[in-house]
Amino acid sequence: MAQGDDRRPKYQRIADELKQAVRAGEYGPGDRLPGENDLMAAHGVARMTARQALGVLQSEGLAEARKGAGVYVRSFRPLRRRGVPRLAREQWGTGRSVWNVDIEDRPLAVDQIEVTEEEAEDRIAAALGLPARALVCVRRRRFVLEGKPVLLATSSLPADLVAGSAITREDTGPGGIYARLAELGHEPTRFREEIRSRMPTAEEAERLALAAGVPVILVCRTARTRDGRIVEVDEMTLDSGSYVLEYDFDA
């Protein structure tokens, strides 16, 4: 298509040129991209158009704004969330965290954690097969990788099932929740995950430090025992710019 026939908005054309330059290696991870003034001069556009172009790269997770310094190519390497092997018993059953499959040799930290006992919301009670207003143990965590918040997770488990166990404490010990459930005689043998995407709430955007326009991925996982009882519902909110979801299984 000839330049004169390109009917895309100017900001989109500029954004595509910048993305192509990043992919070609003209701007590497951590490099500063041309600023608004540079783009205005180079393309003869208004400041708002230049700002929109840079905003496209930020919303797609390719760049990040640094206050007072400009917009830089994002150096963060996305996590590959390997949906099948991370939940295998050979993972948590041998004392390893399910997160180890995702992070490889990178440091993942839980910088916020809250463990409470409270009345289950109707949808959680229904998912766990509990009566309305039944008590559940709720574990809320925020996960941070290399200084970047990447995930919010809220696990709900029947309170009477986990009472007095390490699941009710901040540190659940080697292998995490699933290893402790196995010790209690409620080993998970089957998992189900439902995935969808939407724009974040204001609270989610703040807690995940999301740039404007970046959506979140929602993963709701249920853990089921061999006799069919659901023993955990885990609702996860992922920064879509920080994750690649990978599923590898036989036909």
LUMPAMAR-168388 format. One record per residue (C-alpha): residue in one letter; x, y, z; chain; residue number from 1. Coordinates in steps of 0.05 Angstrom, whole numbers. Layout:
# LUMPAMAR-168388
  rovex      px      py      pz  vexmar  lummi
      a       X       Y       Z       A    NUM
...
//
This chain:
# LUMPAMAR-168388
  rovex      px      py      pz  vexmar  lummi
      m       0       0       0       A      1
      a      27      67     -19       A      2
      q      38     117      37       A      3
      g     -16     163       8       A      4
      d     -66     105       6       A      5
      d     -56      86      79       A      6
      r    -120     107     114       A      7
      r     -99      86     183       A      8
      p     -96     141     235       A      9
      k     -29     177     236       A     10
      y     -15     155     307       A     11
      q     -24      82     287       A     12
      r      25      89     229       A     13
      i      77     121     274       A     14
      a      66      67     326       A     15
      d      76      13     274       A     16
      e     141      45     251       A     17
      l     166      46     322       A     18
      k     146     -26     333       A     19
      q     182     -47     270       A     20
      a     244      -9     293       A     21
      v     242     -46     360       A     22
      r     235    -114     326       A     23
      a     292     -97     279       A     24
      g     337     -82     339       A     25
      e     344      -7     326       A     26
      y     319       2     397       A     27
      g     337     -53     447       A     28
      p     310     -69     516       A     29
      g     320      -9     561       A     30
      d     332      40     504       A     31
      r     295     106     503       A     32
      l     246     115     446       A     33
      p     238     181     408       A     34
      g     199     229     452       A     35
      e     137     269     434       A     36
      n     178     328     408       A     37
      d     220     281     365       A     38
      l     159     249     334       A     39
      m     125     316     323       A     40
      a     185     341     285       A     41
      a     198     278     246       A     42
      h     126     266     224       A     43
      g      95     335     225       A     44
      v      41     316     274       A     45
      a       9     347     336       A     46
      r      32     329     406       A     47
      m     -31     289     419       A     48
      t     -17     246     358       A     49
      a      54     233     381       A     50
      r      29     217     451       A     51
      q     -22     168     423       A     52
      a      31     133     382       A     53
      l      75     122     443       A     54
      g      13     101     482       A     55
      v       1      44     434       A     56
      l      68      13     450       A     57
      q      56      21     524       A     58
      s     -13     -11     520       A     59
      e      16     -70     482       A     60
      g      69     -81     535       A     61
      l     127     -63     489       A     62
      a     147       1     524       A     63
      e     141      35     591       A     64
      a     139     107     612       A     65
      r     188     131     665       A     66
      k     165     194     700       A     67
      g     205     254     676       A     68
      a     251     212     633       A     69
      g     210     189     572       A     70
      v     186     124     543       A     71
      y     232      64     541       A     72
      v     232      -5     508       A     73
      r     209     -53     560       A     74
      s     264     -98     584       A     75
      f     219    -145     624       A     76
      r     219    -216     597       A     77
      p     148    -245     598       A     78
      l     132    -305     640       A     79
      r     113    -369     604       A     80
      r      57    -398     645       A     81
      r      60    -472     628       A     82
      g     -11    -493     646       A     83
      v      -2    -568     646       A     84
      p      66    -585     678       A     85
      r      60    -532     732       A     86
      l       2    -570     764       A     87
      a      32    -640     758       A     88
      r      38    -678     824       A     89
      e     112    -689     811       A     90
      q     119    -614     818       A     91
      w      84    -596     884       A     92
      g      87    -667     910       A     93
      t     163    -663     915       A     94
      g     162    -597     953       A     95
      r     170    -549     895       A     96
      s     125    -490     882       A     97
      v      80    -492     821       A     98
      w     110    -424     804       A     99
      n     179    -454     793       A    100
      v     156    -479     725       A    101
      d     139    -408     703       A    102
      i     198    -369     731       A    103
      e     256    -415     715       A    104
      d     316    -383     749       A    105
      r     284    -315     762       A    106
      p     265    -289     832       A    107
      l     191    -289     846       A    108
      a     167    -259     912       A    109
      v     101    -252     948       A    110
      d     103    -181     974       A    111
      q      31    -178     999       A    112
      i      -6    -235    1034       A    113
      e     -69    -238    1075       A    114
      v    -100    -300    1105       A    115
      t    -170    -295    1134       A    116
      e    -230    -336    1152       A    117
      e    -295    -306    1126       A    118
      e    -363    -322    1098       A    119
      a    -360    -346    1026       A    120
      e    -388    -305     971       A    121
      d    -447    -340     938       A    122
      r    -408    -359     875       A    123
      i    -350    -387     916       A    124
      a    -396    -427     961       A    125
      a    -431    -455     900       A    126
      a    -365    -474     867       A    127
      l    -342    -509     930       A    128
      g    -408    -544     941       A    129
      l    -418    -508    1008       A    130
      p    -482    -479    1038       A    131
      a    -493    -404    1033       A    132
      r    -451    -363    1082       A    133
      a    -406    -422    1098       A    134
      l    -338    -404    1126       A    135
      v    -278    -408    1079       A    136
      c    -204    -397    1088       A    137
      v    -184    -342    1040       A    138
      r    -112    -331    1019       A    139
      r     -98    -265     981       A    140
      r     -29    -255     951       A    141
      r       8    -208     904       A    142
      f      67    -237     865       A    143
      v     125    -193     843       A    144
      l     178    -213     792       A    145
      e     242    -172     786       A    146
      g     207    -114     821       A    147
      k     146    -116     776       A    148
      p      77    -138     803       A    149
      v      52    -191     755       A    150
      l      -4    -229     790       A    151
      l     -59    -224     842       A    152
      a     -86    -290     869       A    153
      t    -143    -306     917       A    154
      s    -152    -378     939       A    155
      s    -214    -401     976       A    156
      l    -217    -468    1013       A    157
      p    -269    -497    1061       A    158
      a    -251    -472    1130       A    159
      d    -268    -537    1166       A    160
      l    -225    -577    1118       A    161
      v    -161    -537    1129       A    162
      a    -171    -516    1202       A    163
      g    -107    -519    1242       A    164
      s     -63    -535    1181       A    165
      a      -7    -494    1151       A    166
      i     -56    -472    1097       A    167
      t     -84    -423    1148       A    168
      r     -15    -392    1158       A    169
      e      22    -344    1112       A    170
      d      77    -395    1098       A    171
      t      46    -461    1075       A    172
      g     113    -496    1071       A    173
      p     145    -537    1015       A    174
      g      98    -555     958       A    175
      g      47    -503     980       A    176
      i     -27    -512     987       A    177
      y     -32    -576     946       A    178
      a      21    -613     985       A    179
      r     -15    -594    1050       A    180
      l     -82    -616    1023       A    181
      a     -50    -683    1005       A    182
      e     -25    -690    1077       A    183
      l     -96    -677    1101       A    184
      g    -122    -734    1058       A    185
      h    -152    -688    1005       A    186
      e    -100    -693     950       A    187
      p    -120    -656     886       A    188
      t    -121    -703     827       A    189
      r    -155    -660     774       A    190
      f    -154    -586     758       A    191
      r    -198    -543     714       A    192
      e    -181    -473     691       A    193
      e    -226    -422     658       A    194
      i    -193    -363     623       A    195
      r    -221    -296     601       A    196
      s    -197    -225     592       A    197
      r    -223    -156     609       A    198
      m    -199     -87     627       A    199
      p    -176     -80     699       A    200
      t    -212     -47     756       A    201
      a    -180      15     785       A    202
      e    -155     -26     844       A    203
      e    -125     -80     799       A    204
      a     -91     -29     755       A    205
      e     -60       4     817       A    206
      r     -38     -61     850       A    207
      l      -8     -88     785       A    208
      a      22     -21     765       A    209
      l     -11     -26     697       A    210
      a      -4      26     642       A    211
      a     -68      56     615       A    212
      g    -102      10     565       A    213
      v     -69     -55     588       A    214
      p    -120    -111     599       A    215
      v    -116    -167     650       A    216
      i    -123    -242     641       A    217
      l    -169    -277     691       A    218
      v    -155    -349     708       A    219
      c    -204    -386     753       A    220
      r    -178    -454     775       A    221
      t    -214    -508     814       A    222
      a    -178    -566     847       A    223
      r    -215    -631     854       A    224
      t    -200    -694     894       A    225
      r    -205    -765     866       A    226
      d    -275    -772     895       A    227
      g    -297    -708     860       A    228
      r    -297    -659     917       A    229
      i    -274    -588     899       A    230
      v    -225    -567     953       A    231
      e    -200    -501     926       A    232
      v    -222    -444     881       A    233
      d    -164    -399     860       A    234
      e    -181    -334     824       A    235
      m    -120    -303     790       A    236
      t    -112    -235     757       A    237
      l     -52    -232     710       A    238
      d     -19    -172     678       A    239
      s     -29    -191     605       A    240
      g      36    -156     585       A    241
      s      75    -200     632       A    242
      y      50    -269     612       A    243
      v      49    -319     555       A    244
      l       0    -376     568       A    245
      e      28    -441     543       A    246
      y      -8    -508     538       A    247
      d      29    -569     512       A    248
      f      -6    -636     511       A    249
      d     -13    -699     469       A    250
      a     -68    -707     417       A    251
//
